[in-house]
Amino acid sequence: MPTQPSAPARRGWVLPVVAVVAVLVVAGGTFAFMTVRQTGTPGKAGSTAAATARKSASAAPVAANADVCSMLDPDEAERLVPRAEIDSSTSDNRGDTLVSYVRWQCRWVNRNISYKDVTRSREITVNVSKYEALGTTTAVEAAKIQYKGELSQYKYGATHSDEEHYYSAVQEYQGIGDGAAAQYQWTREGKQYWYSFGQGAGRVGDVFFQVKYEASQKKKEADLLSTESTQSITEENALREVKGLLGQLAKSVTAWRAGQPLPYHARPKPSPSPSPSPTRIPLPRACVSLKSLAATLVPQTEGAAVRGKEGNSNVTQCQWWNDKLPLGGGKVRWRNLRIAVHTFWDAESARYYLIDERSKTKFTANSKIGGIRWGKVEKLTGFGQEAFGQAIQQRTDTAQGNRYEIYALDGKNVIWVLLSGSDRPENTPINSPDSVLMDPKEAVTGAKSVAKALLDAL
C-alpha cells in the first residue's frame, strides 16, 4: 500500500602526565619531577633521553593488547548505559622522551534513551594505560606517579569549588587494586548548561586506569537550550557507580597483567530479527465508517488497510490514495489520506507515545531542511486529549505536496491523520516540479474532519 513520502530523516577529561604538570605545580602536587628527573651530568642526561627516544620509537607492539571493552561486567554496563553504542581506540605514546605508555580507551554511549516523558543520556568512558620504564624511572614508578598526580588534582579541586563548579571530597578506596579514588563534579552556567559526572582512577602495578560516568535526563518537551527540567546524576549515585566500575577494572587489569582470562565475558550479540511486516486486512469498522468522508476527499478509491505492531502498541492503518484524478486541461490531481490508530495496554503508555511524537516536532517546527518546510505546532481543541496539528510543505525528489498531520489521544489510543496532495500535468510523477501544491486550508479542514470522525468511531 502506498505510503506518505517521508522527511529526511567538552569539556576535556583525560590529561597525560606531561600536560598536567603545570596544573599540579600550582596545586601543590609533587610528581612534576617526572619531566626533569635525571642522573649524571646534563650532557649525559641529554644523550640518555635521545637514546631512549630512539629505543621507544622503534619498540615492538605491546605483547598483549588490552581488550578494554571487555573489562567491565556486561550486565552492569548494560544497566548503566542501556543499548549503548560501544567504540574503542588506542593511543601509543612510547615514542615520547618524557613518559612511555600505551593507552586503550572504550566508550559506552547512549544519549537518546526514551523513558516515559523524559529523554535520558548515559555514558561510560574507560582508559587503561600500561607504562614502560624510561630512563631510571621504572614502569611501576611511572604508573604510581600518574596515579598520585590524578589524586592530587582531585584533592586540589575538592578545596576550590565555587558557584559554577563543584568538586566533592575525594573518596579513596582500600582493596581496589594498588589504590583507587573517585570524585564527583558538576558544572553549571546559568540556565544554559548543566553537566555532572563521577570520575575515578586506580592503579595495578604498571597499569593506571580511569573511569568516568555521566547520567542525566530532561523533559522531552523542554526548550532545547534550557536546563530547567534537566536532572543530572547525584553525588551519592555517581560515586557508588564509579566505585563499582573501578572494582571491575581492577579485577580485569589484574587478570590481564597475569596473562589470565578476563573475569567478564562480553554478551553475545543477538542475531538481528527482521521486523514483522504489517498484515493486509479488510477495512476495519472505524475505517468503514470513514468511507463516505474519504470518498469526498480522495474520490475513486476503495481504500486499503493493514495491521501490525510498533513498539508496545498494536497499529491499524488505513489509506486512501489516488494520484490520477482527472482535472481536465491536461492536469491530474493527487490526494493521499492516511490514518493510524495506535492501541496500547494502558492510557499512560499512550500518553507517553503522544509526548514522544509532539517532542519531535520541536526540532522541526518553523524550520526548513532541503525541500521540506515545517509549520508551527498547533494545539487543537475538541479533538480528544492533548491533540496537536502541523502543516508541512514538501518539494523533494520523492514528492511535491502540502499536507496537514494531526495527533490526538483517546484513552488507550493515539490517532494520527494525514491529508496531502497536489495537482500536476498529466503523465508526470507526483514529484513533478510543475506541481501546484494542495491549498493548505483544504489540507487542514480535511484532516480535521477525518480526525473528528475517527475519534467518534472509536
FIDOMI-258409 format. One record per residue (C-alpha): residue in three letters; y, z negated, x negated. Coordinates in pm, whole numbers, plus 32768, in hexadecimal, padded with zeros to 4 digits. Layout:
aa, y, z, x
Ala, Y, Z, X
...
***
This chain:
aa, y, z, x
Met, 8000, 8000, 8000
Pro, 8154, 8059, 7F6F
Thr, 821E, 7F43, 7ED7
Gln, 838F, 7F04, 7EB0
Pro, 8406, 7F7C, 7D5A
Ser, 8445, 7E42, 7C92
Ala, 855D, 7DCD, 7BB2
Pro, 851F, 7DD5, 7A38
Ala, 84AA, 7CBD, 7A09
Arg, 8778, 75C3, 72D5
Arg, 87A0, 74F9, 7255
Gly, 86E9, 74F6, 7106
Trp, 85D3, 73FA, 70CF
Val, 84F7, 7428, 6F9F
Leu, 85AB, 740F, 6E51
Pro, 84FB, 7434, 6D00
Val, 8533, 7328, 6BF8
Val, 863C, 73E9, 6B3A
Ala, 8709, 7428, 6C75
Val, 8711, 72B9, 6CD8
Val, 876C, 7231, 6B82
Ala, 88E1, 7236, 6BCE
Val, 88A7, 718D, 6D1C
Leu, 87DA, 707A, 6C81
Val, 88CF, 7039, 6B6A
Val, 89D7, 6FF7, 6C73
Ala, 88DF, 6F2F, 6D3E
Gly, 8881, 6E55, 6C1A
Gly, 8733, 6F01, 6BE8
Thr, 8677, 6ED2, 6AA1
Phe, 85A8, 700A, 6A78
Ala, 86AB, 70FF, 69F6
Phe, 8613, 70DB, 689D
Met, 851F, 71EC, 68F9
Thr, 862B, 72EC, 68AE
Val, 8695, 7257, 6761
Arg, 8568, 71A1, 66D8
Gln, 8507, 721E, 6580
Thr, 8470, 71A9, 6437
Gly, 84C6, 71F5, 62CF
Thr, 8602, 72A6, 6265
Pro, 86CD, 7380, 6351
Gly, 8657, 74B6, 629B
Lys, 84E9, 745F, 62CA
Ala, 8521, 7411, 6436
Gly, 85B0, 7569, 6471
Ser, 8487, 760C, 63C4
Thr, 8397, 753B, 6490
Ala, 8443, 759D, 65D5
Ala, 8438, 770D, 657F
Ala, 82CB, 76FC, 651D
Thr, 8276, 763C, 665B
Ala, 832E, 773C, 672E
Arg, 8266, 7857, 6693
Lys, 8124, 7799, 66CE
Ser, 817B, 7745, 6836
Ala, 81E8, 78A9, 6886
Ser, 8096, 792E, 6819
Ala, 7FCB, 7815, 68B2
Ala, 7E92, 7871, 696E
Pro, 7E92, 784F, 6AE9
Val, 7E48, 76F7, 6B74
Ala, 7CD2, 76C4, 6B70
Ala, 7CB9, 7656, 6CD9
Asn, 7DCA, 76C4, 6DC6
Ala, 7E29, 75C0, 6EC5
Asp, 7DD3, 7617, 702C
Val, 7EF2, 7545, 70AE
Cys, 7ECD, 75C5, 7212
Ser, 7D76, 751C, 721B
Met, 7DF2, 73CF, 7194
Leu, 7E55, 7343, 72E8
Asp, 7D6C, 72D6, 73FD
Pro, 7D72, 7409, 74E1
Asp, 7D5D, 7333, 761B
Glu, 7E8D, 726A, 75AC
Ala, 7F4B, 73A5, 754A
Glu, 7F04, 7439, 76A0
Arg, 7F77, 72FA, 7749
Leu, 80BD, 72F6, 7688
Val, 8101, 746D, 7698
Pro, 803B, 750A, 77B6
Arg, 7FE1, 767B, 778F
Ala, 8099, 768D, 7644
Glu, 80E2, 77BF, 7577
Ile, 805B, 7768, 741E
Asp, 80D4, 7807, 72DD
Ser, 80B8, 77B4, 716D
Ser, 815B, 780C, 7023
Thr, 8137, 77BF, 6EAF
Ser, 8241, 7785, 6DA7
Asp, 81D2, 7797, 6C39
Asn, 82CB, 76E0, 6B5B
Arg, 81F5, 76CE, 6A1F
Gly, 82E6, 77AC, 6961
Asp, 83FD, 76AA, 696A
Thr, 8469, 7601, 6828
Leu, 84B4, 74B4, 68D1
Val, 839A, 7474, 69C6
Ser, 8253, 752A, 6A08
Tyr, 81A7, 752B, 6B59
Val, 8116, 7602, 6C6F
Arg, 8182, 75B5, 6DD1
Trp, 80C5, 7617, 6F0B
Gln, 8168, 7600, 7060
Cys, 80E0, 7612, 71C1
Arg, 81A8, 760C, 7305
Trp, 8137, 75D3, 746B
Val, 8249, 7649, 755A
Asn, 8277, 7669, 76D0
Arg, 83DE, 7660, 774C
Asn, 8395, 76D4, 78AD
Ile, 82A6, 75E1, 7955
Ser, 82D9, 75E7, 7ACB
Tyr, 82AA, 7493, 7B70
Lys, 831E, 745D, 7CD3
Asp, 8499, 7489, 7CD1
Val, 84C6, 7470, 7B56
Thr, 8481, 7549, 7A28
Arg, 83EE, 7490, 7901
Ser, 840C, 74E6, 7790
Arg, 8314, 7467, 768D
Glu, 82E9, 74AA, 751A
Ile, 8220, 741F, 73F4
Thr, 826A, 7486, 728F
Val, 8186, 741F, 7170
Asn, 81BC, 7453, 6FFC
Val, 80B6, 7408, 6EF3
Ser, 8123, 7426, 6D87
Lys, 8031, 7411, 6C62
Tyr, 80DD, 73C4, 6B18
Glu, 807F, 7428, 69B8
Ala, 80C9, 737F, 686E
Leu, 8200, 73FB, 67C1
Gly, 826D, 7387, 666A
Thr, 8225, 7214, 664E
Thr, 8227, 71E3, 67C8
Thr, 80C8, 71DB, 685A
Ala, 8078, 7275, 69AC
Val, 804B, 711C, 6A49
Glu, 8197, 70A5, 69BA
Ala, 8245, 71DA, 6A45
Ala, 81B8, 7197, 6BA2
Lys, 8221, 7028, 6B85
Ile, 8381, 7090, 6B26
Gln, 839A, 7177, 6C53
Tyr, 8318, 706A, 6D3F
Lys, 8404, 6F62, 6CB3
Gly, 8524, 7057, 6CD1
Glu, 84D2, 709C, 6E3F
Leu, 84B5, 6F29, 6E84
Ser, 8606, 6EEE, 6DDD
Gln, 86A4, 6FF2, 6EC2
Tyr, 8610, 6F44, 6FF3
Lys, 8697, 6DF2, 6F81
Tyr, 87EC, 6E81, 6F30
Gly, 8803, 6F21, 7089
Ala, 879E, 6DDB, 7133
Thr, 88E1, 6D3D, 70B8
His, 89C6, 6E62, 7107
Ser, 89A9, 6EA5, 727E
Asp, 8AE3, 6F00, 7341
Glu, 8B41, 6F76, 749E
Glu, 8AB1, 70D2, 7469
His, 8989, 7084, 7387
Tyr, 8889, 6F70, 73A6
Tyr, 877D, 6F13, 72AA
Ser, 8683, 6E05, 7302
Ala, 8604, 6CF8, 721D
Val, 84F2, 6D7B, 7139
Gln, 838D, 6D2F, 719A
Glu, 82A3, 6D0F, 706E
Tyr, 812D, 6D18, 70B1
Gln, 801A, 6C76, 6FE6
Gly, 7EC4, 6D18, 6FE5
Ile, 7F3E, 6E7C, 7018
Gly, 7EF3, 6F30, 6ED4
Asp, 7F9F, 6EA1, 6DA1
Gly, 80D9, 6E64, 6E6D
Ala, 817A, 6EE5, 6FAA
Ala, 82C0, 6EB1, 7065
Ala, 8373, 6F35, 7199
Gln, 84CC, 6F40, 7232
Tyr, 8569, 6FAB, 737B
Gln, 86AB, 7074, 738E
Trp, 8791, 7102, 7493
Thr, 88C9, 71D7, 7480
Arg, 89BF, 7218, 7597
Glu, 8B01, 72DE, 75AB
Gly, 8BB2, 7295, 76F3
Lys, 8B09, 7337, 781D
Gln, 8AA0, 746E, 7761
Tyr, 8991, 73F3, 7675
Trp, 887D, 72F2, 7680
Tyr, 8763, 72EF, 7585
Ser, 866D, 71DE, 7527
Phe, 8527, 71C7, 746E
Gly, 843D, 70EA, 73AA
Gln, 83E9, 713B, 7245
Gly, 8304, 70A3, 7143
Ala, 8284, 70CD, 6FE1
Gly, 8157, 7059, 6F1F
Arg, 8097, 7084, 6DDE
Val, 7F2C, 7097, 6D6F
Gly, 7F0B, 70B8, 6BF8
Asp, 7FBF, 71F4, 6B85
Val, 7FFF, 726B, 6CE9
Phe, 813D, 7221, 6DAB
Phe, 8143, 726D, 6F20
Gln, 8245, 726B, 7036
Val, 823D, 7282, 71AE
Lys, 834A, 72B3, 72B3
Tyr, 8321, 7297, 742D
Glu, 8424, 7309, 752A
Ala, 840E, 72E9, 76A5
Ser, 850B, 7313, 77BA
Gln, 852F, 738A, 791E
Lys, 8645, 7414, 79F6
Lys, 8674, 7460, 7B65
Lys, 861B, 75CA, 7BA5
Glu, 8756, 7606, 7C6A
Ala, 8842, 7550, 7B7F
Asp, 8960, 760D, 7ADF
Leu, 88E8, 76BB, 79A7
Leu, 89F0, 7624, 78C2
Ser, 89ED, 74C7, 7952
Thr, 8919, 73A0, 78DE
Glu, 895F, 72D8, 7A1A
Ser, 87F6, 72E7, 7A92
Thr, 8754, 72EB, 7939
Gln, 865B, 71D8, 78EB
Ser, 85F4, 71C1, 777F
Ile, 84D4, 7100, 76E7
Thr, 850F, 6F8B, 76C8
Glu, 84FD, 6EC6, 7585
Glu, 83C8, 6E07, 75ED
Asn, 8308, 6F3E, 7653
Ala, 8374, 700C, 7526
Leu, 830E, 6F03, 7429
Arg, 81C1, 6EC8, 74D7
Glu, 8168, 703B, 74D2
Val, 81DD, 7070, 736C
Lys, 810E, 6F48, 72F4
Gly, 7FDB, 6FE1, 7397
Leu, 801D, 7133, 72F9
Leu, 8050, 7097, 71A1
Gly, 7F01, 6FE8, 71C2
Gln, 7E54, 712F, 7216
Leu, 7EF8, 71E1, 70F3
Ala, 7E98, 70CD, 6FFE
Lys, 7D2B, 70E7, 7066
Ser, 7D2C, 7262, 7047
Val, 7DE2, 7266, 6EF8
Thr, 7CF0, 7163, 6E6C
Ala, 7BC7, 7238, 6ED1
Trp, 7C68, 7378, 6E51
Arg, 7CB8, 72E4, 6CFB
Ala, 7B4E, 726D, 6CDF
Gly, 7AC8, 73C5, 6D36
Gln, 7A2E, 7342, 6E76
Pro, 7A3B, 73E0, 6FD2
Leu, 7B6F, 7387, 709C
Pro, 7B37, 7279, 71A3
Tyr, 7BBD, 7358, 72BA
His, 7B4B, 74AA, 7331
Ala, 7C28, 75A4, 73DF
Arg, 7BD7, 75E2, 7548
Pro, 7B28, 772D, 7583
Lys, 7C13, 7824, 761F
Pro, 7BB3, 786E, 7787
Ser, 7B4A, 79CF, 77CC
Pro, 7C5C, 7A7E, 788D
Ser, 7BFA, 7AB8, 79F4
Pro, 7CAC, 7BC6, 7AB8
Ser, 7D74, 7B53, 7BE2
Pro, 7CC3, 7BB2, 7D23
Ser, 7D63, 7CDD, 7DCC
Pro, 7DEB, 7CAA, 7F2C
Thr, 7CF9, 7D12, 803D
Arg, 7D61, 7E17, 813B
Ile, 7D58, 7D87, 829A
Pro, 7DBC, 7DF4, 83F9
Leu, 7F1E, 7D95, 8457
Pro, 7F17, 7C1C, 849F
Arg, 7FA7, 7B8F, 85DE
Ala, 80FB, 7B3D, 854C
Cys, 8123, 7CA1, 84C9
Val, 80A9, 7D39, 860F
Ser, 81C2, 7C7D, 86BD
Leu, 82B9, 7D32, 85D8
Lys, 823D, 7E92, 8622
Ser, 8348, 7EF5, 871A
Leu, 845F, 7E6E, 863A
Ala, 83C3, 7F11, 8508
Ala, 83B5, 805B, 85C1
Thr, 8530, 805A, 85EA
Leu, 856C, 8004, 847E
Val, 845A, 80DD, 83E5
Pro, 83F9, 81E6, 84E5
Gln, 82B6, 82AB, 84E1
Thr, 81D9, 81B4, 842A
Glu, 80C6, 80CC, 84A2
Gly, 80E4, 7FD6, 8385
Ala, 7FDC, 7F3F, 82A3
Ala, 7F75, 7DDE, 8247
Val, 7EC4, 7D24, 812D
Arg, 7E59, 7BBF, 80F2
Gly, 7E2D, 7B0A, 7FA8
Lys, 7E7E, 79D5, 7EDC
Glu, 7FAB, 7986, 7E05
Gly, 7FAC, 783E, 7D49
Asn, 7F4E, 7731, 7E45
Ser, 7FAA, 77FA, 7F77
Asn, 7EFF, 78F4, 8058
Val, 7FD9, 7A26, 8082
Thr, 7FDF, 7B1E, 819E
Gln, 80B3, 7C56, 8169
Cys, 8113, 7D70, 8251
Gln, 81D1, 7EAD, 81FF
Trp, 8268, 7FCE, 82BB
Trp, 82C4, 80F0, 81D4
Asn, 8341, 824E, 821B
Asp, 83F3, 8316, 810E
Lys, 8402, 8462, 81CB
Leu, 84C0, 841D, 830A
Pro, 856B, 8567, 8362
Leu, 86E7, 855D, 8382
Gly, 8732, 86D2, 839A
Gly, 881C, 8791, 82B9
Gly, 871F, 8788, 819C
Lys, 871C, 860A, 818E
Val, 8608, 8507, 81B4
Arg, 8614, 838F, 81D8
Trp, 854B, 827B, 8130
Arg, 8519, 812A, 81D7
Asn, 8444, 800B, 815B
Leu, 8402, 7ECA, 821D
Arg, 832C, 7DBC, 817F
Ile, 82D9, 7C5E, 81ED
Ala, 8207, 7B4E, 814C
Val, 8194, 79FE, 81D2
His, 812F, 78FE, 80C9
Thr, 8061, 77EA, 8167
Phe, 8031, 76A5, 80A3
Trp, 7F5E, 756F, 80D5
Asp, 808C, 7497, 811B
Ala, 81FD, 74B3, 8168
Glu, 8261, 741C, 8018
Ser, 81B5, 7533, 7F53
Ala, 825A, 7636, 8031
Arg, 83B0, 75A0, 7FF2
Tyr, 837E, 759B, 7E79
Tyr, 831B, 770A, 7E84
Leu, 845C, 775A, 7F3F
Ile, 8521, 7698, 7E3A
Asp, 8474, 7764, 7D2A
Glu, 84DE, 78A9, 7DCB
Arg, 8640, 7833, 7E11
Ser, 8670, 77B1, 7CAE
Lys, 8614, 7908, 7C23
Thr, 8739, 79A2, 7CDB
Lys, 882E, 78C7, 7C18
Phe, 87EB, 7994, 7AE3
Thr, 882E, 7AE3, 7B8A
Ala, 892C, 7A9D, 7C9E
Asn, 8A6C, 7B67, 7C7B
Ser, 89E6, 7C17, 7B47
Lys, 8973, 7D6E, 7AD9
Ile, 885F, 7DD5, 79ED
Gly, 881C, 7F43, 79B4
Gly, 8827, 7FEF, 7B01
Ile, 87F2, 7EB5, 7BD2
Arg, 890F, 7DEA, 7C65
Trp, 88D0, 7C9C, 7D0E
Gly, 89BD, 7C10, 7E12
Lys, 8A0E, 7AA5, 7E54
Val, 890B, 79C0, 7EEC
Glu, 8960, 796F, 8055
Lys, 88F1, 783A, 810E
Leu, 8873, 78A4, 8264
Thr, 8879, 77CD, 839C
Gly, 879A, 77FE, 84C6
Phe, 8676, 787F, 83F6
Gly, 8580, 7765, 83CD
Gln, 85C5, 7668, 82BC
Glu, 8690, 769E, 817D
Ala, 86A4, 7817, 81B0
Phe, 8766, 78F7, 80C3
Gly, 87A3, 7A69, 8097
Gln, 8816, 7B57, 7F87
Ala, 8884, 7CC2, 7F7D
Ile, 8803, 7D98, 7E5E
Gln, 886D, 7EF5, 7DFB
Gln, 8780, 7FC4, 7D29
Arg, 87BB, 810A, 7C70
Thr, 86A0, 8126, 7B77
Asp, 858C, 8214, 7B0D
Thr, 84AB, 8161, 7C07
Ala, 857A, 8186, 7D42
Gln, 86D7, 819A, 7DD0
Gly, 8733, 80C5, 7EF9
Asn, 87E4, 7F9A, 7F8C
Arg, 8715, 7E76, 8004
Tyr, 873B, 7D1D, 8098
Glu, 863E, 7C06, 8060
Ile, 8613, 7AC2, 8121
Tyr, 8548, 798A, 80D5
Ala, 851A, 7878, 81D8
Leu, 844A, 773D, 81F6
Asp, 8383, 76F2, 832F
Gly, 82AD, 75BA, 8306
Lys, 8188, 761D, 8227
Asn, 81F7, 7786, 8220
Val, 82F7, 7841, 8151
Ile, 8353, 7998, 81D5
Trp, 83EA, 7AB7, 8113
Val, 8487, 7BEA, 81B0
Leu, 8509, 7D23, 8105
Leu, 85AE, 7E56, 8199
Ser, 861F, 7F72, 80B9
Gly, 865D, 80E7, 80B5
Ser, 8733, 8216, 8067
Asp, 876B, 8382, 80CC
Arg, 8731, 84A6, 7FDE
Pro, 86FD, 8620, 7FD1
Glu, 85AD, 86A1, 804B
Asn, 849A, 86D2, 7F48
Thr, 852B, 85CE, 7E5E
Pro, 8496, 8479, 7E09
Ile, 8523, 8328, 7E70
Asn, 85C1, 8302, 7D19
Ser, 8693, 843C, 7D47
Pro, 87EF, 8407, 7CB0
Asp, 887A, 84C2, 7DDE
Ser, 880A, 83AB, 7EC6
Val, 8903, 830E, 7FB8
Leu, 88AD, 819E, 7FC8
Met, 8864, 80F0, 8110
Asp, 8996, 804D, 81AE
Pro, 898C, 7EE1, 8136
Lys, 89E8, 7E66, 8293
Glu, 88BC, 7F1D, 8325
Ala, 87D9, 7E78, 8223
Val, 8864, 7D1E, 8271
Thr, 8855, 7D43, 83EB
Gly, 86F7, 7DD7, 83E4
Ala, 8667, 7CD3, 82F8
Lys, 86FB, 7BB5, 83C4
Ser, 866B, 7C3E, 8509
Val, 8510, 7C53, 8469
Ala, 8528, 7AF6, 83D2
Lys, 858A, 7A63, 8522
Ala, 846F, 7B14, 85D8
Leu, 836F, 7AB2, 84CF
Leu, 83CC, 7944, 84DE
Asp, 83AF, 794B, 8657
Ala, 8253, 79E6, 8637
Leu, 81C9, 78DE, 8547
***
